[in-house]
């Protein structure tokens, strides 16, 4: 298309929009002047408001971490730490005091046992000594409870408030993520891995006469409240590498559910050489719920194990389960955020292959090691589903790692043809929960992030596809203001505008549903305006209900967050962000059956927008809302002009240069909507997520689905009725 032709078509389109707008304005004025009260139940929507974004990406999603017990069983290989690798420890010290060769951390709860960090490495990330590295000679927990670290040289230049990263590779725990049978003996074999393994070690099972050594793995353990979240159906495979480390060693494998449904029970022939053993079986998981248990038992000698796999025989992209990939394709997220607790990781570990990936730990405690999927697999998944990647980078990377990271991101963006790669510095640095991997002080946070981003850009050769982001606390507007003012290298500031935090027992279900639609957009508009004035953009890293406070019972709370209106409420919040000028928004989260409350005991059906991943597309209403929005969210995005009394209860955005529309009603009565949209076919598609009935949900059966129909469209106008507390989309 020539420039002149494009200009002429744009001018014609503008004139058409103006004619439509004037016609609707004249109609509204005429009705009002005539004394007619017909508009009391009618809202007239015209997509002629200001241009919000010339090419808005679809609404995004947090993929989240992969677990073995709840709904977050994302990976085709359902085993945690399948390479039997040792734990990687990495954490942040915020200096309380520095004297001689000693530095002291500022938080009691981060102290480890005496000598824990001895022989590890330190890396100074802020202040005049930033970039200096060395060896940790010793570490102790002082009498006052603070951790004291002895460095190899004087702590010259280190001041109170500076950030120092500690890294340790000496964990002795064998097979973290696995369990042991009674009286079983195992040990890591750091000097031996199977041929060609991407990992560093294998595992030694040490059996003696009358005392076998059994390694166990438990999966799908959430319990009766959820039922089976990971059914074993179709072709499955168990495979691993093994060899006999002593004459006559024997090995047996067993896989069942709850002790009654046995999927595999076999002896394994061993010799002194490494061999790959594979067992394919047909899963028929038709019995009652129960824990899935894999047992690998050695007897009469020692056996070395390495690089195991248990899961569906044919996986989806990036090694994710096919139900995961298929559901994400339905949801069509524009961006997919990789947040899985990786704050203490190294870059090598972020990029490692599955069997070489080590559990990582940044908080103290034997049970704090986390098993992550790597970035290569995550990027492959993003490419398969058509999403742009949003990477949460560990705050603990050193200078060389940041440069290497930039180079890798550039190459990966080229390979997968990504147009944007979001790169966020850590996760919720302000949040004390993440203090062992976060930097709460805004000035220090910004300084460390800026150094990291400069090195990242250097490594990527200033690749403009990489968008750097710092994070801040949404409910405290001083936080994004301070972070945005202090960071020079971040292109954006990320916040999380959750809603409906509290629900108390005196509220009725109707009151609670109404409250879900009353969240003001004033704060997100304020913070978006602040970011613009600072030459930055506001982005949303997490968004959903946060109904974890208050004393409402589980039935009331779950009714609010799982009924059909919950999807409309989430859609309203996303549309509010778009109207405020927020470009990227990521819903939290893809999977998660339920979560603990913040006050007292109990559970609430958050955070997953899928009920589970037992099969593809088991969407909760919040997931349905995301899927519906992403059917229309594309191209040029405009605000919508509304005329009529019901306008105060409607939130609407026009997409695709006015050809598509999303509207949410917060009103307790149905509203007739008249709209002006192009209709070359004489009709438009309408989909409605009806939130008028508080009873249906998708927790046990799929009761909530969008209603689909066609509406007549003549001379650029159409009308339909939107029920109370509902979401509607209109498209060609």
C-alpha positions in Angstrom: 0.0 0.0 0.0 1.4 3.4 -1.0 1.8 6.2 1.6 -0.8 8.4 -0.2 -3.3 5.6 -0.4 -2.8 4.8 3.3 -3.3 8.5 4.2 -6.5 8.7 2.1 -7.9 5.6 3.7 -7.1 6.8 7.2 -8.8 10.1 6.5 -11.9 8.4 5.1 -12.0 6.1 8.2 -11.8 9.2 10.4 -14.6 10.9 8.6 -16.8 7.7 8.9 -16.1 7.6 12.6 -17.0 11.2 13.0 -20.3 10.8 11.1 -21.2 7.8 13.3 -20.3 9.7 16.4 -22.4 12.7 15.4 -25.4 10.5 14.5 -25.4 8.8 17.9 -24.9 12.1 19.7 -27.8 13.6 17.8 -30.0 10.6 18.7 -29.1 10.8 22.3 -29.7 14.6 22.4 -33.0 14.2 20.6 -34.2 11.6 23.1 -33.2 13.7 26.1 -34.7 16.9 24.6 -38.0 15.2 23.9 -38.3 14.2 27.6 -38.1 10.5 26.7 -36.7 8.4 29.5 -35.8 5.4 27.2 -32.1 5.9 28.0 -32.7 4.8 31.6 -31.9 1.2 30.6 -29.9 1.9 27.4 -26.2 2.8 27.0 -25.0 4.0 23.6 -21.3 3.1 22.9 -19.3 4.7 20.2 -15.6 3.7 19.6 -14.4 7.2 18.9 -12.4 7.9 22.1 -8.7 8.6 22.3 -6.2 6.1 20.8 -4.8 4.2 23.7 -2.3 2.0 21.8 -1.6 1.6 18.1 -0.8 -2.2 18.5 -1.8 -3.5 21.9 -0.6 -7.0 22.7 -3.0 -9.5 24.0 -3.5 -9.8 27.7 -0.8 -11.8 29.4 -0.4 -14.6 32.0 1.9 -15.8 34.7 2.9 -19.4 33.9 4.2 -20.0 37.4 6.4 -22.7 38.8 5.9 -26.4 38.2 5.2 -28.6 41.3 4.5 -32.2 42.0 1.6 -32.0 44.5 -1.1 -29.6 43.3 -2.5 -28.3 40.0 0.8 -26.8 39.0 2.1 -30.1 37.5 3.2 -28.4 34.3 6.1 -30.5 33.1 5.8 -33.7 31.0 8.6 -35.1 33.2 6.7 -35.0 36.5 9.8 -35.8 38.6 11.4 -33.1 40.7 15.2 -33.0 40.2 15.2 -35.8 37.7 19.0 -35.5 37.3 19.7 -36.1 41.0 21.7 -32.9 41.2 22.9 -31.1 44.3 21.4 -27.9 45.7 22.7 -24.5 44.6 22.6 -21.9 47.4 22.6 -18.2 46.6 21.4 -15.3 48.6 21.6 -11.6 49.3 23.2 -9.9 52.3 22.1 -6.4 53.0 25.1 -5.1 55.1 24.2 -3.9 58.6 27.9 -3.4 59.6 31.3 -3.9 58.0 34.6 -3.9 59.9 37.9 -5.4 58.9 37.2 -8.6 56.9 33.8 -9.0 58.4 30.3 -8.0 57.2 27.1 -8.5 59.1 23.7 -9.2 57.6 20.7 -7.0 58.7 18.1 -9.8 59.2 18.1 -12.4 62.0 16.1 -15.0 60.1 18.6 -15.3 57.2 21.4 -16.7 59.4 22.5 -20.3 58.5 24.4 -22.8 60.6 28.0 -21.9 61.5 30.4 -22.5 58.5 27.5 -22.7 56.0 29.1 -20.2 53.6 32.7 -21.2 54.2 34.5 -21.8 50.9 31.8 -20.0 48.9 32.0 -16.9 46.8 30.9 -13.3 47.5 30.1 -10.6 44.9 29.5 -7.0 45.9 26.6 -5.5 43.9 26.3 -1.9 45.2 28.3 1.0 46.4 31.9 2.0 45.6 33.1 -1.6 45.7 30.4 -2.9 43.3 31.8 -5.6 41.0 34.5 -6.8 43.4 34.4 -10.6 44.1 36.2 -13.0 46.3 36.1 -16.0 48.6 34.2 -16.5 51.9 36.5 -17.8 54.6 33.9 -18.5 57.3 30.4 -17.6 58.4 28.8 -17.7 61.9 25.6 -16.9 63.6 26.4 -14.3 66.2 25.0 -14.3 69.7 22.6 -11.5 68.7 21.2 -13.7 65.9 22.7 -11.9 62.9 24.9 -13.7 60.3 28.5 -12.7 60.2 30.6 -13.4 57.0 34.4 -13.4 57.0 35.8 -12.3 53.7 39.2 -13.1 52.1 40.2 -9.4 52.1 39.3 -6.3 54.1 35.8 -5.0 53.5 37.1 -1.7 52.2 34.5 0.4 50.5 31.6 -1.7 51.8 29.0 0.4 53.7 25.9 -0.2 55.6 23.0 -0.9 53.2 25.2 -2.3 50.5 24.3 -5.5 48.7 26.5 -8.5 48.7 25.6 -11.8 47.0 26.8 -15.1 48.5 27.0 -18.3 46.4 27.7 -21.9 47.7 28.0 -25.1 45.8 28.8 -27.5 48.6 25.4 -28.9 49.6 25.8 -32.5 50.8 22.1 -33.5 50.7 21.6 -36.4 48.3 18.7 -36.4 45.8 16.8 -33.3 47.1 13.2 -33.5 45.9 13.1 -37.3 46.5 12.3 -39.4 49.6 13.9 -42.4 51.1 12.4 -45.7 52.2 12.8 -46.8 55.8 16.5 -47.3 56.8 17.6 -46.7 53.2 21.1 -45.4 52.5 21.9 -43.2 49.6 24.7 -40.8 48.7 25.5 -38.5 45.8 28.2 -39.6 43.4 29.7 -36.2 42.4 32.5 -37.8 40.4 30.4 -39.8 38.1 27.4 -39.1 35.7 26.1 -41.2 32.9 27.7 -40.8 29.5 26.6 -37.6 27.8 24.7 -36.3 30.8 24.2 -32.5 31.1 24.4 -33.0 34.9 27.4 -33.1 37.3 26.6 -36.2 39.3 24.6 -39.4 39.8 23.0 -41.0 42.8 24.3 -44.1 44.7 21.8 -46.5 46.2 23.6 -48.6 48.9 21.9 -51.9 49.8 23.2 -54.5 52.2 21.9 -58.0 52.9 18.4 -57.6 54.5 18.5 -53.9 54.1 17.4 -52.6 50.7 17.9 -49.0 49.6 14.7 -47.5 48.2 14.3 -44.1 46.5 10.7 -42.8 46.4 8.9 -40.0 44.6 5.4 -38.8 45.4 3.2 -37.0 42.9 -0.4 -35.6 42.8 -0.5 -35.4 46.6 -2.9 -32.5 47.2 -5.5 -34.9 48.6 -9.2 -35.6 48.5 -10.3 -32.0 48.3 -9.3 -31.8 44.7 -9.4 -35.3 43.3 -7.0 -36.5 40.6 -5.1 -33.5 39.2 -2.7 -35.7 37.2 -4.5 -38.7 35.7 -2.2 -41.4 34.3 -3.9 -42.0 31.0 -2.6 -43.1 27.6 1.0 -43.9 26.7 3.4 -43.1 29.6 7.1 -43.8 29.9 9.5 -44.4 32.8 13.2 -44.2 31.8 16.5 -43.8 33.6 20.2 -44.6 33.4 21.7 -47.2 35.8 24.6 -49.4 36.4 25.7 -52.0 39.0 28.4 -50.5 41.2 29.0 -53.9 42.9 28.6 -57.5 41.7 25.1 -59.0 42.0 23.4 -55.7 42.5 19.7 -55.8 41.7 17.1 -53.1 41.0 13.3 -53.1 41.0 10.8 -50.3 39.9 7.2 -49.8 40.9 4.6 -47.1 40.1 1.1 -47.0 41.4 -1.7 -44.8 42.7 -2.7 -45.1 46.3 -1.4 -48.7 46.4 -4.2 -50.1 44.3 -3.8 -49.0 40.7 -0.5 -50.5 39.6 0.9 -49.1 36.4 4.4 -50.6 36.4 6.1 -53.3 38.5 9.4 -54.7 37.0 12.8 -55.9 37.7 15.8 -54.2 36.0 18.7 -56.2 34.6 22.0 -54.4 35.4 25.7 -54.8 34.6 28.8 -52.7 35.3 28.2 -50.4 32.4 25.8 -47.5 32.2 22.6 -48.5 30.4 19.4 -46.6 29.6 16.4 -48.4 30.8 12.9 -47.5 29.4 9.5 -48.9 30.2 6.5 -47.8 28.2 3.0 -48.6 29.6 -0.6 -47.8 29.0 -2.1 -45.7 31.8 -5.7 -46.7 32.8 -6.3 -44.4 35.8 -10.0 -45.2 36.4 -9.9 -45.9 40.1 -10.3 -43.5 43.1 -7.9 -40.6 43.9 -4.7 -41.3 45.7 -1.0 -40.4 45.8 1.1 -41.4 42.8 4.2 -43.2 44.1 7.3 -44.2 42.2 9.6 -46.6 44.0 13.2 -47.5 42.8 14.6 -50.2 45.1 18.1 -51.6 45.1 19.0 -54.8 46.8 22.2 -57.0 47.2 24.7 -54.3 46.4 25.2 -50.7 45.2 23.5 -49.2 42.2 24.2 -45.8 40.4 21.2 -43.9 39.0 21.1 -40.9 36.7 18.7 -38.8 34.5 15.2 -40.2 35.1 12.0 -39.4 33.3 8.4 -40.3 34.2 5.5 -38.9 32.3 3.5 -38.9 29.0 5.4 -40.6 26.2 5.0 -37.7 23.9 5.4 -34.3 25.5 4.4 -30.8 24.3 6.7 -27.9 23.3 9.6 -27.3 25.6 9.0 -30.5 27.6 5.7 -29.2 29.0 2.6 -31.5 29.2 0.3 -31.4 26.2 -2.6 -30.3 28.3 -0.6 -27.3 29.4 0.3 -26.4 25.8 -3.2 -26.9 24.5 -4.8 -24.8 27.3 -2.3 -22.0 26.7 -3.1 -22.0 23.0 -6.8 -21.5 24.0 -6.0 -18.7 26.3 -3.7 -17.0 23.7 -1.7 -14.8 26.2 0.2 -12.0 24.6 3.0 -12.3 27.1 3.9 -15.2 29.3 5.7 -14.4 32.6 8.3 -16.8 34.0 8.1 -16.4 37.7 8.8 -19.6 39.7 10.9 -18.4 42.7 14.3 -18.3 40.9 15.7 -15.4 42.8 18.8 -17.3 44.0 19.7 -18.9 40.6 22.8 -18.6 38.5 22.6 -17.9 34.8 24.2 -21.3 34.0 21.4 -23.0 35.9 18.7 -20.8 34.3 20.0 -22.1 30.9 20.7 -25.7 31.9 19.0 -28.7 30.3 16.4 -30.5 32.4 18.7 -33.2 33.7 21.5 -30.7 34.4 19.2 -28.3 36.2 20.0 -28.0 39.9 17.5 -27.2 42.7 18.1 -23.7 43.8 17.7 -22.1 47.3 17.8 -18.5 48.4 16.1 -18.8 51.8 17.4 -20.8 54.7 15.9 -24.2 55.4 16.2 -27.8 54.2 12.8 -27.6 52.5 13.4 -24.4 50.6 15.2 -25.8 47.6 13.1 -25.2 44.4 13.1 -27.1 41.2 12.7 -24.9 38.2 12.3 -25.3 34.4 15.0 -23.6 32.4 14.7 -20.6 30.0 15.4 -22.6 26.8 12.3 -24.7 27.5 10.2 -21.6 28.5 11.2 -19.8 25.3 10.3 -22.8 23.2 6.8 -22.9 24.9 6.3 -19.1 24.3 7.2 -19.6 20.6 4.8 -22.5 20.3 1.8 -20.6 21.7 2.6 -17.2 20.1 3.4 -15.3 23.3 6.2 -12.9 24.0 8.4 -14.0 27.0 8.5 -12.0 30.2 11.6 -13.2 32.2 12.2 -12.6 35.9 15.9 -12.3 36.2 17.6 -13.3 39.5 18.8 -10.3 41.4 21.9 -12.3 42.3 23.7 -12.4 38.9 27.2 -11.0 38.7 28.6 -8.7 36.0 29.8 -11.5 33.7 26.4 -13.3 34.0 24.5 -10.1 33.1 26.6 -9.6 29.9 26.2 -13.3 29.0 22.5 -13.0 29.7 22.1 -10.1 27.2 23.9 -12.1 24.5 21.7 -15.2 25.1 18.5 -13.2 25.0 19.5 -11.6 21.7 20.2 -14.9 20.1 17.0 -16.5 21.5 14.9 -13.6 20.3 16.4 -14.1 16.8 15.9 -17.8 16.9 12.2 -17.7 18.0 11.4 -14.4 16.2 10.2 -12.6 19.3 9.5 -8.9 18.8 9.7 -8.2 22.6 11.4 -9.8 25.5 10.4 -8.4 28.9 13.3 -8.6 31.5 12.3 -7.9 35.1 14.9 -7.3 37.8 13.8 -9.8 40.5 10.3 -10.2 41.9 8.7 -7.8 44.4 12.0 -6.4 45.8 9.9 -4.4 48.2 8.3 -7.5 49.7 9.9 -8.9 52.9 8.9 -12.4 51.9 11.5 -12.2 49.2 14.1 -10.4 51.2 16.8 -13.2 50.8 16.7 -12.5 47.1 15.4 -8.9 47.0 16.5 -5.4 47.6 13.9 -3.4 49.5 15.5 0.1 49.5 14.4 1.9 46.4 17.6 3.8 45.9 19.8 0.7 46.3 17.4 -1.4 44.2 17.6 1.1 41.4 21.4 1.3 41.5 21.9 -2.4 41.4 19.2 -2.8 38.7 20.8 -0.1 36.6 24.2 -1.7 36.8 22.7 -5.0 35.7 20.7 -3.5 32.9 23.7 -1.6 31.5 25.7 -4.8 31.4 22.7 -6.7 29.9 22.4 -4.1 27.1 26.1 -4.3 26.5 25.9 -8.0 26.1 22.8 -7.8 23.8 24.5 -5.0 21.7 21.6 -2.7 22.8 18.9 -4.9 21.3 15.8 -2.8 21.4 13.6 -5.9 21.7 14.7 -6.3 25.3 12.5 -4.2 27.6 13.9 -3.8 31.1 11.6 -3.5 34.0 11.9 -2.7 37.7 9.1 -3.6 40.2 7.3 -1.7 42.9 4.4 -2.0 45.4 1.1 -1.0 43.8 -0.9 -0.2 46.9 1.8 2.3 48.0 2.1 4.9 45.2 5.3 6.2 46.8 7.0 2.9 45.8 6.6 3.0 42.0 7.3 6.8 42.1 10.5 6.3 44.0 11.7 3.4 41.9 10.8 5.1 38.6 12.6 8.3 39.7 15.8 6.5 40.7 16.3 4.0 37.9 17.8 5.4 34.7 18.1 2.2 32.7 14.6 0.6 33.3 12.1 1.2 30.6 9.2 0.3 32.8 7.9 0.0 36.3 5.9 -3.1 37.2 3.1 -3.3 39.7 0.4 -5.8 40.8 -3.1 -4.2 41.1 -4.9 -7.1 42.9 -8.4 -6.5 44.1 -11.0 -7.6 46.7 -8.4 -8.3 49.4 -10.8 -8.7 52.2 -14.1 -10.5 52.8 -15.8 -10.7 56.1 -18.6 -12.9 57.4 -21.2 -10.1 57.7 -21.2 -9.5 54.0 -23.9 -11.3 51.9 -23.0 -13.0 48.7 -24.6 -10.2 46.8 -22.7 -7.6 48.7 -19.4 -9.5 48.0 -20.2 -9.8 44.3 -20.9 -6.1 44.1 -17.7 -5.3 46.0 -15.7 -7.2 43.4 -16.8 -4.6 40.8 -16.2 -1.5 42.9 -12.4 -1.3 42.7 -11.5 2.2 41.6 -9.1 2.8 38.7 -7.8 6.1 40.3 -4.6 4.5 41.6 -3.6 2.8 38.4 -4.3 5.9 36.5 -2.2 7.9 38.9 0.7 5.5 38.8 0.6 5.3 35.0 0.6 9.1 34.8 3.6 9.2 37.1 5.5 6.7 35.0 4.8 8.7 31.8 6.1 11.9 33.4 9.3 10.0 34.4 9.7 8.8 30.8 8.7 5.3 31.6 5.7 3.0 31.2 3.7 1.2 33.8 3.3 -2.5 33.3 1.3 -5.1 35.4 3.2 -8.2 36.4 0.3 -9.8 38.4 -3.4 -9.3 38.5 -6.3 -11.2 40.0 -8.5 -11.5 43.1 -6.5 -11.5 46.4 -9.3 -12.5 48.7 -7.2 -13.9 51.5 -8.0 -11.4 54.3 -11.1 -11.2 56.5 -13.2 -13.8 58.4 -15.6 -15.0 55.8 -16.0 -18.7 55.6 -14.7 -20.9 52.8 -18.1 -21.4 51.1 -18.7 -17.6 50.8 -15.1 -16.8 49.8 -15.0 -19.6 47.2 -18.4 -18.6 45.8 -17.1 -15.1 45.1 -13.9 -16.0 43.4 -15.2 -19.0 41.3 -18.6 -17.9 40.1 -19.2 -16.5 36.6 -19.1 -12.9 37.8 -15.5 -13.4 39.0 -14.4 -13.6 35.3 -16.2 -10.3 34.5 -14.6 -8.6 37.6 -11.1 -9.7 36.4 -11.9 -8.5 32.9 -13.0 -5.1 34.3 -9.7 -4.7 36.1 -7.7 -5.5 32.9 -9.8 -3.1 30.9 -9.2 -0.4 33.5 -5.5 -0.9 33.1 -5.8 -0.6 29.3 -7.8 2.6 29.7 -5.1 4.0 32.0 -2.5 3.4 29.3 -0.9 0.2 30.6 0.4 -1.9 27.7 1.5 -5.3 29.2 -0.6 -7.0 31.8 -0.1 -10.5 33.2 -2.9 -12.3 35.1 -1.8 -14.4 38.1 -1.8 -17.4 37.6 -2.1 -20.2 35.0 -2.5 -23.0 37.6 -3.1 -23.3 41.3 -6.1 -25.1 42.9 -6.2 -23.2 46.2 -4.1 -21.2 48.6 -3.9 -20.6 52.3 -5.5 -17.5 53.8 -3.4 -14.8 55.4 -5.4 -14.6 58.6 -6.1 -17.8 60.4 -6.5 -21.2 58.9 -8.4 -22.1 55.8 -8.1 -22.2 52.0 -9.5 -20.3 49.1 -9.8 -21.3 45.5 -7.0 -19.0 44.2 -4.8 -18.5 42.2 -5.3 -20.6 39.1 -7.4 -19.4 36.3 -7.6 -23.1 35.4 -9.4 -25.4 37.8 -6.7 -28.0 37.1 -4.8 -29.5 34.2 -6.1 -33.0 34.4 -7.3 -32.3 30.8 -7.0 -29.3 28.6 -9.2 -26.2 28.9 -10.7 -26.8 32.4 -11.0 -23.1 32.8 -12.4 -21.2 35.8 -14.5 -18.1 34.9 -11.4 -16.0 35.3 -9.7 -18.1 32.6 -12.8 -17.8 30.4 -12.6 -14.1 30.7 -9.0 -14.0 29.7 -9.7 -16.2 26.7 -12.6 -13.9 25.7 -10.6 -10.7 26.0 -7.8 -12.2 23.9 -10.3 -12.9 21.1 -10.8 -9.2 20.6 -7.6 -7.6 22.1 -5.6 -6.8 19.0 -4.5 -3.8 16.9 -5.4 -0.2 17.5 -7.1 0.3 20.8 -9.4 3.1 21.6 -11.5 4.4 24.5 -15.2 4.3 24.0 -17.7 7.2 24.3 -20.8 6.2 26.3 -24.1 8.1 26.5 -26.9 7.1 28.8 -27.7 6.7 32.5 -26.2 3.2 32.7 -22.7 4.4 31.6 -21.5 4.8 35.1 -21.7 1.0 35.5 -20.0 0.1 32.2 -16.3 -0.4 31.4 -15.6 -0.7 27.7 -12.6 -0.7 25.3 -12.7 -0.9 21.5 -10.0 -2.9 19.7 -8.9 -3.5 16.1 -9.6 0.1 15.0 -13.1 -0.1 16.4 -14.1 -3.4 14.9 -14.0 -5.3 18.2 -15.4 -4.4 21.6 -15.2 -5.6 25.2 -17.6 -4.3 27.8 -18.2 -5.2 31.4 -21.3 -4.3 33.3 -21.0 -3.6 37.1 -24.7 -2.9 37.4 -27.2 -5.1 39.3 -29.7 -4.9 36.4 -29.5 -5.8 32.7 -28.4 -3.0 30.4 -29.4 -2.6 26.7 -26.3 -1.6 24.8 -26.5 0.2 21.4 -23.2 0.4 19.6 -21.6 1.6 16.4 -19.3 -1.0 14.9 -18.5 -1.8 11.2 -20.7 -4.7 10.1 -19.8 -5.7 6.5 -21.5 -9.1 6.9 -24.8 -7.6 8.2 -24.2 -9.3 11.6 -21.7 -9.4 14.5 -20.6 -12.2 16.8 -21.5 -11.7 20.5 -20.1 -13.7 23.4 -21.4 -13.1 26.9 -20.0 -14.4 30.2 -23.2 -14.1 32.3 -22.5 -13.3 35.9 -26.1 -12.8 37.0 -26.4 -16.1 38.8 -24.1 -16.7 41.7 -24.5 -20.5 41.8 -22.8 -21.9 38.7 -19.0 -22.6 38.8 -16.5 -24.9 37.1 -15.1 -26.5 40.2 -16.7 -30.0 39.8 -18.4 -29.8 36.4 -18.2 -27.3 33.6 -21.3 -25.2 34.4 -20.0 -21.8 33.2 -19.4 -21.2 29.5 -19.8 -18.1 27.4 -23.1 -17.7 25.6 -22.4 -17.4 21.8 -24.8 -15.8 19.4 -25.1 -13.5 16.4 -26.7 -10.0 16.5 -28.0 -8.1 13.5 -26.1 -5.0 12.4 -27.5 -2.4 10.1 -26.0 0.9 8.9 -23.2 0.5 11.4 -25.4 0.0 14.5 -26.4 -3.0 16.6 -27.8 -3.7 20.0 -27.8 -6.4 22.6 -28.5 -6.9 26.3 -25.8 -7.4 28.9 -26.8 -9.1 32.1 -25.8 -7.9 35.6 -22.1 -8.3 36.5 -21.2 -9.7 33.1 -18.6 -9.5 30.3 -19.5 -9.2 26.7 -17.3 -9.2 23.6 -18.4 -8.2 20.1 -16.4 -9.1 17.0 -16.9 -9.5 13.2 
